[in-house]
Amino acid sequence: MKSALERLRSSRTTHAESWDAVSVFAIRAASAALLFLTQIALARWMGASEYGIFVSAWTCVLVLGALCSLGFTTAMMRLAPQYNANKDYASFRGLLWGGRYVAVLSAFAIALIGLLVLWIFGNRGDTPFGVPMMLAMLCLPFFAFSDVQDGLGRGQGWTVEAIAPAYIVRPIALLALVPAASWLGFPADAVTGMVIAVGTVLLAAILQTHLIGQRISAAIPQCPPAYDFPKWFKISLPLLAGTICDIAILNADVLLLAAFRPSEETGIYYAAAKTAALALFIHYAVGTAYAGRIAAAHALGDDAQVKSLVSNAVRWTFIPSAAVTIAILAVGYPVLAGFGDHFTDAYPLMFILAVGILAKAATGPADTILNMLGHQRASAISIGLAAVVCVTLNLILIPLWGVTGAAIATSTAITTASVLNWIAARRLEGLNLFVLANLPASWFSK
């Protein structure tokens, strides 16, 4: 039986995890509100066609930018706390600089390849997508630099410093620059939108670097950095594979719509999909709050604590996600109406996407749990198979049913990943991640 002290520690730990999740979600919720305002402002300023071109270019930034870290963003969440706890400050500083080097160098390489592809295929500015896509390539080094610092900051619990510049400052700056560009007479098109977006990414990266640097100066003693790239890549590359597949699931619909359908449809679908996806912020928040603690308990061999943390994470993911999803569906129509004419045509798609979102929430932050327990390969396989399902269904259904086909494909893929991760957790750790198995028995007693 637990002693009173152990029960007190357990209670404090649970409350700390809960408040961490709440603080992260609060930032993401505020970011969501700002994101809505920025997207509405851009859509109404540009019109559906130019907005569709803009979101296609910006989606390329999100997709390629997340790949540039080569998995270091998540690896730093696991390794930085370990180095700090063991007072291995040389490795901590090496990881900080090494992660930055990897992200920026790979971003430059990907950007050069992208620009070369654009040049070869004739998109040198003489097509509507040419210049916006070139600007997307130029944005990659700044985006990747910020992304890898995000992982280190979240791993250390420096959540505000890590995510506030990108999720709060960047959209506020964009909101300020859009009317300024209009007042100064710049054309209301995707090119101007991407110039503004690149500037806000750079601003956020500079601010984040300053804030993270202050935290490091206060917490980590000065010492020469020590680099262990073989070990780091052994951890990061399987995580990169999972990241690639996860990105495919979340962005294949928009990219393939841009390839096969008119840009107006891409813009309208993007608005509906991103509105429905707001509930996924809870998944992100809970995963961030519990990741380090699950990894630490597993390293200590405390199976009971691992099970307790996992149960809490599943509950904290599903119950708020269900409530937020219902609320989003309730207000979805007027929200889409705010984007402009015809955007409400995509309202039924939100119900299709909500099925996949709730299926993902029903197994908690399953991918994060598997990664923190050392099963990143199993998680990557689950997400990889789901990505194959996603791309295949999008290729089949978009030509047949347009935006409806894209929504069905994406929702099916998200559900597939959740089911496969649930199976993997049962097989590898004996953990049942389904929400009904993680509700307290007292909830069902009279």
RODO-2510 file (C-alpha; in nm, 4 decimals, decimal comma):
residues 446
     n   res          X          Y          Z
     1     m     0,0000     0,0000     0,0000
     2     k     0,1250     0,3465    -0,0782
     3     s     0,2413     0,5647     0,2038
     4     a     0,0839     0,9046     0,2592
     5     l     0,3985     1,0667     0,1190
     6     e     0,3839     0,8547    -0,1963
     7     r     0,0172     0,9389    -0,2444
     8     l     0,0944     1,3079    -0,2009
     9     r     0,3749     1,2897    -0,4566
    10     s     0,1502     1,1050    -0,6989
    11     s    -0,1222     1,3648    -0,6539
    12     r     0,1190     1,6510    -0,7094
    13     t     0,2623     1,4840    -1,0188
    14     t    -0,0826     1,4296    -1,1661
    15     h    -0,1798     1,7916    -1,1026
    16     a     0,1479     1,9099    -1,2580
    17     e     0,0851     1,7037    -1,5702
    18     s    -0,2702     1,8311    -1,5908
    19     w    -0,1669     2,1941    -1,5560
    20     d     0,1095     2,1459    -1,8135
    21     a    -0,1500     2,0133    -2,0552
    22     v    -0,3833     2,3022    -1,9751
    23     s    -0,1111     2,5640    -2,0273
    24     v    -0,0075     2,4157    -2,3603
    25     f    -0,3700     2,3912    -2,4713
    26     a    -0,4341     2,7496    -2,3625
    27     i    -0,1564     2,8711    -2,5902
    28     r    -0,2774     2,6531    -2,8772
    29     a    -0,6379     2,7633    -2,8206
    30     a    -0,5350     3,1291    -2,8322
    31     s    -0,3318     3,0455    -3,1402
    32     a    -0,6367     2,8818    -3,2975
    33     a    -0,8408     3,1957    -3,2475
    34     l    -0,5650     3,4045    -3,4013
    35     l    -0,5259     3,1537    -3,6829
    36     f    -0,8936     3,1872    -3,7651
    37     l    -0,8640     3,5627    -3,7793
    38     t    -0,5563     3,5482    -4,0007
    39     q    -0,7067     3,2925    -4,2380
    40     i    -1,0334     3,4845    -4,2597
    41     a    -0,8405     3,8065    -4,3218
    42     l    -0,6303     3,6437    -4,5953
    43     a    -0,9271     3,4673    -4,7583
    44     r    -1,1410     3,7805    -4,7690
    45     w    -0,8485     3,9951    -4,8838
    46     m    -0,7300     3,7575    -5,1595
    47     g    -1,0475     3,5794    -5,2654
    48     a    -1,0895     3,2024    -5,2888
    49     s    -0,8634     3,1496    -5,5915
    50     e    -0,5543     3,3390    -5,4668
    51     y    -0,6164     3,2038    -5,1161
    52     g    -0,6072     2,8505    -5,2573
    53     i    -0,2677     2,9221    -5,4154
    54     f    -0,1424     3,0716    -5,0890
    55     v    -0,2485     2,7725    -4,8759
    56     s    -0,0889     2,5345    -5,1274
    57     a     0,2446     2,7169    -5,0909
    58     w     0,2131     2,7464    -4,7137
    59     t     0,1304     2,3748    -4,6866
    60     c     0,4600     2,3055    -4,8644
    61     v     0,6360     2,5073    -4,5925
    62     l     0,4627     2,3060    -4,3202
    63     v     0,5333     1,9727    -4,4871
    64     l     0,8947     2,0269    -4,5917
    65     g     0,9815     2,2351    -4,2865
    66     a     0,8831     1,9536    -4,0509
    67     l     1,1085     1,7139    -4,2438
    68     c     1,4152     1,9377    -4,2309
    69     s     1,4986     1,8513    -3,8688
    70     l     1,5431     1,4849    -3,9710
    71     g     1,3582     1,3762    -3,6567
    72     f     1,5653     1,5892    -3,4188
    73     t     1,2618     1,7894    -3,3043
    74     t     1,1146     1,4840    -3,1266
    75     a     1,4521     1,3318    -3,0374
    76     m     1,5445     1,6490    -2,8482
    77     m     1,2262     1,6168    -2,6425
    78     r     1,3607     1,2826    -2,5166
    79     l     1,7362     1,3509    -2,4943
    80     a     1,7588     1,7061    -2,3574
    81     p     1,5870     1,6257    -2,0234
    82     q     1,8103     1,3196    -1,9817
    83     y     2,1295     1,5207    -2,0367
    84     n     2,0111     1,7930    -1,8007
    85     a     1,9137     1,5459    -1,5268
    86     n     2,2514     1,3686    -1,5552
    87     k     2,4332     1,7033    -1,5546
    88     d     2,5823     1,6169    -1,8931
    89     y     2,5836     1,9785    -1,9963
    90     a     2,8373     1,9319    -2,2760
    91     s     2,6046     1,6871    -2,4521
    92     f     2,3092     1,9183    -2,3876
    93     r     2,4817     2,2066    -2,5611
    94     g     2,6038     1,9746    -2,8357
    95     l     2,2485     1,8562    -2,8943
    96     l     2,1271     2,2165    -2,9086
    97     w     2,3810     2,3228    -3,1696
    98     g     2,3818     1,9888    -3,3509
    99     g     2,0063     1,9951    -3,3916
   100     r     2,0236     2,3488    -3,5276
   101     y     2,3010     2,2545    -3,7730
   102     v     2,1092     1,9526    -3,9004
   103     a     1,7849     2,1455    -3,9432
   104     v     1,9334     2,4463    -4,1224
   105     l     2,1671     2,2501    -4,3507
   106     s     1,8970     2,0064    -4,4549
   107     a     1,6552     2,2976    -4,5055
   108     f     1,8997     2,4677    -4,7414
   109     a     1,9478     2,1415    -4,9320
   110     i     1,5727     2,0804    -4,9652
   111     a     1,5139     2,4432    -5,0639
   112     l     1,7773     2,4243    -5,3388
   113     i     1,6268     2,1013    -5,4710
   114     g     1,2823     2,2582    -5,4629
   115     l     1,3973     2,5682    -5,6502
   116     l     1,5697     2,3484    -5,9061
   117     v     1,2524     2,1459    -5,9592
   118     l     1,0506     2,4652    -6,0003
   119     w     1,3001     2,5935    -6,2546
   120     i     1,3063     2,2678    -6,4529
   121     f     0,9282     2,2462    -6,4720
   122     g     0,8940     2,6067    -6,5823
   123     n     0,7499     2,7608    -6,2632
   124     r     0,9846     3,0592    -6,2732
   125     g     0,7185     3,3151    -6,1990
   126     d     0,5249     3,2786    -6,5223
   127     t     0,2551     3,0655    -6,3536
   128     p     0,0292     3,1539    -6,0584
   129     f     0,2115     2,9030    -5,8354
   130     g     0,5680     2,9929    -5,9393
   131     v     0,6655     3,2826    -5,7137
   132     p     0,4635     3,1675    -5,4074
   133     m     0,6352     2,8286    -5,4256
   134     m     0,9780     2,9918    -5,4569
   135     l     0,9044     3,1987    -5,1486
   136     a     0,7976     2,8798    -4,9695
   137     m     1,1418     2,7301    -5,0437
   138     l     1,3175     3,0414    -4,9120
   139     c     1,1151     3,0190    -4,5907
   140     l     1,2342     2,6659    -4,5048
   141     p     1,5612     2,7438    -4,3172
   142     f     1,3871     2,9863    -4,0800
   143     f     1,0964     2,7485    -4,0233
   144     a     1,3242     2,4471    -3,9605
   145     f     1,5473     2,6408    -3,7194
   146     s     1,2423     2,7375    -3,5143
   147     d     1,0941     2,3872    -3,5285
   148     v     1,3990     2,2136    -3,3819
   149     q     1,4194     2,4669    -3,0981
   150     d     1,0521     2,3965    -3,0321
   151     g     1,1384     2,0331    -2,9539
   152     l     1,4173     2,1223    -2,7125
   153     g     1,2064     2,3812    -2,5327
   154     r     0,9060     2,1521    -2,4897
   155     g     1,1307     1,8717    -2,3637
   156     q     1,2682     2,1037    -2,0955
   157     g     0,9265     2,2335    -1,9947
   158     w     0,9979     2,5760    -2,1449
   159     t     0,6652     2,5616    -2,3235
   160     v     0,5887     2,9327    -2,3449
   161     e     0,9331     3,0195    -2,4792
   162     a     0,9201     2,7317    -2,7280
   163     i     0,5757     2,7697    -2,8817
   164     a     0,4457     3,1205    -2,8070
   165     p     0,6579     3,2957    -3,0748
   166     a     0,5261     3,0699    -3,3515
   167     y     0,1705     3,0269    -3,2278
   168     i     0,0995     3,3696    -3,0788
   169     v     0,3471     3,6293    -3,2052
   170     r     0,3543     3,5092    -3,5661
   171     p    -0,0235     3,5281    -3,6300
   172     i    -0,0465     3,8633    -3,4501
   173     a     0,2270     3,9987    -3,6761
   174     l     0,0472     3,8607    -3,9808
   175     l    -0,2793     4,0210    -3,8706
   176     a    -0,1005     4,3542    -3,8441
   177     l     0,0798     4,3241    -4,1775
   178     v    -0,2188     4,2268    -4,3936
   179     p    -0,4063     4,5578    -4,3487
   180     a    -0,0755     4,7418    -4,3693
   181     a    -0,0030     4,5790    -4,7068
   182     s    -0,3533     4,6647    -4,8257
   183     w    -0,3168     5,0271    -4,7120
   184     l     0,0213     5,0562    -4,8864
   185     g    -0,1312     4,9324    -5,2115
   186     f     0,0375     4,5947    -5,2456
   187     p    -0,1582     4,3507    -5,4654
   188     a    -0,4011     4,1226    -5,2816
   189     d    -0,2528     3,7990    -5,4091
   190     a    -0,0673     3,4877    -5,2968
   191     v     0,2740     3,6442    -5,3611
   192     t     0,2133     3,9272    -5,1136
   193     g     0,0670     3,6782    -4,8673
   194     m     0,3772     3,4585    -4,8839
   195     v     0,6122     3,7566    -4,8438
   196     i     0,4238     3,8477    -4,5266
   197     a     0,4313     3,4848    -4,4070
   198     v     0,8081     3,4555    -4,4580
   199     g     0,8641     3,7772    -4,2629
   200     t     0,6547     3,6578    -3,9692
   201     v     0,8359     3,3214    -3,9588
   202     l     1,1694     3,5040    -3,9401
   203     l     1,0410     3,7338    -3,6646
   204     a     0,9130     3,4383    -3,4592
   205     a     1,2418     3,2486    -3,5001
   206     i     1,4449     3,5465    -3,3759
   207     l     1,2220     3,5948    -3,0710
   208     q     1,2185     3,2236    -2,9881
   209     t     1,5995     3,2047    -3,0100
   210     h     1,6297     3,4954    -2,7674
   211     l     1,3859     3,3435    -2,5156
   212     i     1,5345     2,9921    -2,5336
   213     g     1,8826     3,1417    -2,5048
   214     q     1,7873     3,3179    -2,1811
   215     r     1,6566     2,9909    -2,0357
   216     i     1,9716     2,8023    -2,1337
   217     s     2,1985     3,0710    -1,9894
   218     a     2,0163     3,0474    -1,6561
   219     a     1,9921     2,6673    -1,6369
   220     i     2,2889     2,5216    -1,8278
   221     p     2,6498     2,6052    -1,7307
   222     q     2,8848     2,7229    -2,0022
   223     c     3,1013     2,4434    -2,1457
   224     p     3,2299     2,3212    -2,4829
   225     p     2,9618     2,1244    -2,6698
   226     a     2,9985     1,7482    -2,7155
   227     y     2,8511     1,5901    -3,0263
   228     d     2,7259     1,2325    -3,0646
   229     f     2,5640     1,2322    -3,4074
   230     p     2,5640     0,8510    -3,4528
   231     k     2,3576     0,8061    -3,1357
   232     w     2,1307     1,0991    -3,2162
   233     f     2,0572     0,9814    -3,5697
   234     k     1,9882     0,6289    -3,4452
   235     i     1,7037     0,7799    -3,2420
   236     s     1,5931     1,0535    -3,4819
   237     l     1,5694     0,8677    -3,8123
   238     p     1,2881     0,6285    -3,7080
   239     l     1,1103     0,9349    -3,5680
   240     l     1,1645     1,1086    -3,9019
   241     a     0,9965     0,8184    -4,0809
   242     g     0,6953     0,8546    -3,8522
   243     t     0,6927     1,2311    -3,9044
   244     i     0,6944     1,1913    -4,2822
   245     c     0,3972     0,9575    -4,2710
   246     d     0,2092     1,1751    -4,0219
   247     i     0,2627     1,4772    -4,2447
   248     a     0,1359     1,2784    -4,5417
   249     i    -0,1841     1,1953    -4,3559
   250     l    -0,2455     1,5552    -4,2487
   251     n    -0,1515     1,7258    -4,5769
   252     a    -0,2009     1,4832    -4,8660
   253     d    -0,5599     1,5992    -4,9067
   254     v    -0,4661     1,9656    -4,9604
   255     l    -0,1679     1,8917    -5,1845
   256     l    -0,3562     1,6442    -5,4048
   257     l    -0,6572     1,8736    -5,4263
   258     a    -0,4191     2,1448    -5,5467
   259     a    -0,2912     1,9019    -5,8109
   260     f    -0,6268     1,7736    -5,9368
   261     r    -0,8911     2,0362    -5,8599
   262     p    -0,9358     2,4135    -5,9047
   263     s    -0,7627     2,6354    -5,6501
   264     e    -1,1030     2,7614    -5,5238
   265     e    -1,1855     2,4101    -5,4016
   266     t    -0,8485     2,3821    -5,2260
   267     g    -0,9064     2,7068    -5,0366
   268     i    -1,2609     2,6129    -4,9332
   269     y    -1,1562     2,2641    -4,8210
   270     y    -0,8563     2,4008    -4,6286
   271     a    -1,0801     2,6314    -4,4270
   272     a    -1,3141     2,3452    -4,3274
   273     a    -1,0344     2,0978    -4,2550
   274     k    -0,8367     2,3358    -4,0356
   275     t    -1,1520     2,4323    -3,8483
   276     a    -1,2323     2,0697    -3,7699
   277     a    -0,8699     1,9982    -3,6793
   278     l    -0,8738     2,2441    -3,3881
   279     a    -0,9637     1,9536    -3,1586
   280     l    -0,6244     1,7972    -3,2384
   281     f    -0,4617     2,0728    -3,0320
   282     i    -0,5693     1,8787    -2,7223
   283     h    -0,3832     1,5733    -2,8497
   284     y    -0,0728     1,7902    -2,8933
   285     a    -0,1093     1,9501    -2,5496
   286     v    -0,1535     1,6252    -2,3582
   287     g     0,1276     1,4554    -2,5485
   288     t     0,3613     1,7423    -2,4635
   289     a     0,2668     1,7360    -2,0944
   290     y     0,3032     1,3598    -2,0455
   291     a     0,5854     1,2645    -2,2834
   292     g     0,8832     1,3253    -2,0553
   293     r     0,7194     1,1723    -1,7472
   294     i     0,6189     0,8543    -1,9302
   295     a     0,9722     0,8139    -2,0642
   296     a     1,1232     0,8680    -1,7169
   297     a     0,8895     0,6194    -1,5463
   298     h     0,9628     0,3597    -1,8125
   299     a     1,3391     0,4108    -1,7749
   300     l     1,3051     0,3496    -1,3986
   301     g     1,1046     0,0313    -1,4585
   302     d     0,8025     0,1684    -1,2734
   303     d     0,5313    -0,0131    -1,4682
   304     a     0,2557     0,0957    -1,2306
   305     q     0,3445     0,4610    -1,2811
   306     v     0,3620     0,4133    -1,6576
   307     k     0,0131     0,2629    -1,6588
   308     s    -0,1209     0,5433    -1,4401
   309     l     0,0321     0,8124    -1,6602
   310     v    -0,0972     0,6476    -1,9763
   311     s    -0,4507     0,6200    -1,8349
   312     n    -0,4482     0,9856    -1,7356
   313     a    -0,3153     1,0863    -2,0784
   314     v    -0,5897     0,8943    -2,2596
   315     r    -0,8651     1,0455    -2,0447
   316     w    -0,7244     1,3982    -2,0724
   317     t    -0,7115     1,3551    -2,4490
   318     f    -1,0517     1,2051    -2,5262
   319     i    -1,2948     1,3847    -2,2974
   320     p    -1,1901     1,7427    -2,3853
   321     s    -1,1459     1,6423    -2,7518
   322     a    -1,5017     1,5129    -2,7698
   323     a    -1,6378     1,8290    -2,6098
   324     v    -1,4348     2,0580    -2,8362
   325     t    -1,5295     1,8591    -3,1474
   326     i    -1,9000     1,8909    -3,0675
   327     a    -1,8572     2,2641    -3,0071
   328     i    -1,6681     2,3087    -3,3347
   329     l    -1,9391     2,1303    -3,5301
   330     a    -2,2033     2,3456    -3,3607
   331     v    -2,0392     2,6726    -3,4670
   332     g    -1,8762     2,5494    -3,7858
   333     y    -2,1272     2,6953    -4,0299
   334     p    -2,1087     3,0577    -3,9148
   335     v    -1,7308     3,0281    -3,8802
   336     l    -1,6977     2,9157    -4,2424
   337     a    -1,9345     3,1913    -4,3468
   338     g    -1,6833     3,4378    -4,2070
   339     f    -1,4274     3,3241    -4,4643
   340     g    -1,6390     3,4473    -4,7538
   341     d    -1,8839     3,3310    -5,0186
   342     h    -1,9118     2,9559    -5,0893
   343     f    -1,6947     2,8483    -4,7949
   344     t    -2,0039     2,7124    -4,6171
   345     d    -2,0344     2,4535    -4,8959
   346     a    -1,7616     2,2630    -4,7123
   347     y    -1,9520     2,2460    -4,3803
   348     p    -2,0649     1,8789    -4,4261
   349     l    -1,6999     1,7804    -4,4677
   350     m    -1,6342     1,8752    -4,1042
   351     f    -1,8585     1,5888    -3,9864
   352     i    -1,6635     1,3398    -4,1977
   353     l    -1,3320     1,4651    -4,0608
   354     a    -1,4682     1,4623    -3,7037
   355     v    -1,5010     1,0822    -3,7203
   356     g    -1,1263     1,0437    -3,7665
   357     i    -1,0467     1,3083    -3,5045
   358     l    -1,2580     1,1309    -3,2410
   359     a    -1,1057     0,7946    -3,3345
   360     k    -0,7598     0,9427    -3,2786
   361     a    -0,8653     1,0930    -2,9451
   362     a    -1,0132     0,7599    -2,8304
   363     t    -0,6629     0,6109    -2,7982
   364     g    -0,5029     0,9189    -2,6433
   365     p    -0,1609     1,0412    -2,7621
   366     a    -0,0809     0,6852    -2,8747
   367     d     0,2066     0,7796    -3,1038
   368     t     0,3764     0,9836    -2,8312
   369     i     0,3277     0,7023    -2,5778
   370     l     0,4884     0,4465    -2,8091
   371     n     0,7776     0,6811    -2,8907
   372     m     0,8496     0,7544    -2,5241
   373     l     0,8428     0,3812    -2,4411
   374     g     1,1085     0,3124    -2,7053
   375     h     0,8735     0,1727    -2,9704
   376     q     0,9247     0,4451    -3,2289
   377     r     0,9619     0,1831    -3,5033
   378     a     0,6235     0,0315    -3,4237
   379     s     0,4682     0,3775    -3,4214
   380     a     0,6347     0,4583    -3,7540
   381     i     0,4994     0,1363    -3,9076
   382     s     0,1459     0,2159    -3,7904
   383     i     0,1583     0,5682    -3,9260
   384     g     0,3326     0,4469    -4,2433
   385     l     0,0550     0,2002    -4,3250
   386     a    -0,2035     0,4694    -4,2535
   387     a    -0,0173     0,7079    -4,4854
   388     v    -0,0343     0,4520    -4,7661
   389     v    -0,4087     0,4272    -4,7051
   390     c    -0,4362     0,8076    -4,7069
   391     v    -0,2488     0,8724    -5,0299
   392     t    -0,4119     0,5786    -5,2097
   393     l    -0,7645     0,6826    -5,1141
   394     n    -0,6976     1,0475    -5,1969
   395     l    -0,5697     0,9513    -5,5424
   396     i    -0,8791     0,7387    -5,6018
   397     l    -1,1496     0,9514    -5,4392
   398     i    -1,0481     1,3096    -5,5248
   399     p    -1,0942     1,2604    -5,9015
   400     l    -1,4307     1,0936    -5,8286
   401     w    -1,5800     1,3057    -5,5512
   402     g    -1,3533     1,6088    -5,5127
   403     v    -1,3399     1,7596    -5,1635
   404     t    -1,5750     1,4938    -5,0224
   405     g    -1,3354     1,2227    -5,1363
   406     a    -1,0450     1,4059    -4,9713
   407     a    -1,2323     1,4238    -4,6399
   408     i    -1,3232     1,0528    -4,6494
   409     a    -0,9638     0,9550    -4,7314
   410     t    -0,8153     1,1645    -4,4518
   411     s    -1,0656     1,0517    -4,1880
   412     t    -1,0125     0,6863    -4,2819
   413     a    -0,6350     0,7210    -4,2602
   414     i    -0,6459     0,8868    -3,9169
   415     t    -0,8711     0,6076    -3,7881
   416     t    -0,6375     0,3458    -3,9352
   417     a    -0,3356     0,4918    -3,7554
   418     s    -0,5224     0,4969    -3,4239
   419     v    -0,6298     0,1333    -3,4538
   420     l    -0,2790     0,0179    -3,5489
   421     n    -0,1198     0,2109    -3,2606
   422     w    -0,3751     0,0582    -3,0216
   423     i    -0,2785    -0,2900    -3,1457
   424     a     0,0939    -0,2104    -3,1108
   425     a     0,0573    -0,0882    -2,7510
   426     r    -0,1375    -0,4030    -2,6569
   427     r     0,1177    -0,6297    -2,8208
   428     l     0,4385    -0,4623    -2,7018
   429     e     0,3490    -0,3280    -2,3553
   430     g     0,0178    -0,4884    -2,2626
   431     l    -0,1390    -0,1420    -2,2489
   432     n    -0,4985    -0,0922    -2,3578
   433     l    -0,5164     0,2641    -2,4877
   434     f    -0,8874     0,2614    -2,5689
   435     v    -1,0609     0,5293    -2,3649
   436     l    -1,3275     0,3022    -2,2115
   437     a    -1,0543     0,0835    -2,0621
   438     n    -0,8986     0,3863    -1,8938
   439     l    -1,1971     0,5400    -1,7212
   440     p    -1,2058     0,5009    -1,3403
   441     a    -1,4319     0,2194    -1,2191
   442     s    -1,6005     0,4659    -0,9841
   443     w    -1,7466     0,6449    -1,2868
   444     f    -1,9583     0,3389    -1,3612
   445     s    -2,0664     0,2606    -1,0028
   446     k    -2,3932     0,3842    -0,8619
***
